[in-house]
Amino acid sequence: MTARDPLAAAAPTGRKRDPAPGMVERRGASYWAIHAGLILGVAIIAFPIWLAFVASTVSQPEIVKPPMPLLPGDQFFENYRRALVSGINAPVALMMFNSMVMAMGIALGKIAISLTSAFAIVYFKFPGRQLFFWLIFMTLMLPVEVRIVPTYEVAANFGMLNSYPGLILPLIASATATFLFRQFFLTVPDELAEAARVDGARPMRFFWDILLPMSRTNIAALFVILFIYGWNQYLWPLLITTDPSMNTIVMGIKQMFPSGDDVAEWPVIMATSILAMLPPVIVVISMQKLFIRGLVESEK
């Protein structure tokens, strides 16, 4: 009888261990069930958007005459040309430009003010800094809808009606963004500030060269949220603007619906709705990775 080599007995034979009976089937069934549920959810959400797109590519009689078609028509270029160039009350291209200026101004302004205010609260020692922070935080209880009358009066006294500063400046402060940047700055190790101070870096150099690059993902996440917030504004632009050339796209969609016995031009309205969805979707898709990283991790 020959002795068996223990190393040879312990060596792998190259054969994979068979899974337990039924394990693959159960995993496969749950896999397909989860994906079927996701596909169903996406279909439920996307179906109204698809109907709006189809309605923007057909003629007016095809929309009002049931049943409504489910496939795109041959009026795509004509309907979108009418929407962008002429519109109903104002050209959609002009309204989208106004909305873009307002959304970019609000997003960038909120981020800039919040970054500097959070930097001052965290890294500068001055009397009452915690009091000032909580005063800023308490403004969360005073949204623009609550203070809209005095805010409108101030904007009117400064001559900001029917202007881009009037659309942007009253909405530019953000207690939420200040709070988020403050909490992030508090997690930055103090050794970084001490090392920068030893190297002779002044406070703003420390802010630009160290804190700002570390806040990149947080800035991206807040930019997406604040851009959509500014793009979807309706009440404040409706109050601050009376000139049709200053209408935003959200205002324009509402004003396209007829009053009384007038007939709604549904192809143009649906084309405007599809165009209004494009910039927020593009921003979310283009900044998706940074947006997710800014919500779930930090770059310390």
Buried (B, 14 or more C-beta within 10 A) or exposed (E): EEEEEEEEEEEEEEEEEEEEEEEEEEEEEEEEEEEEEEEEEEEEEEEEEEBBBBBBBBBBEBBEEEEEBEEBBEBBEBBBEBBBEEBBEBBBBBBBEBBBBBBBBBBBBBBEBBBBBBBBBBBEEEEEEEEBBEEBBEBEEEEBEEEBEEBBEEBEEEEBBEBEBBBBBBBBBBBBBBBBBBEBBEEBEEEBBEEBEEEEBEBEEBBEEBBEEBBEBBBBBBBBBBBBBBBBBEEBBBBBBEEBEBBBBBBBBEBBEEEEEEEBBBBBBBBBBBBBBEBBEEBBEEBEEBBEBBBEEEEE
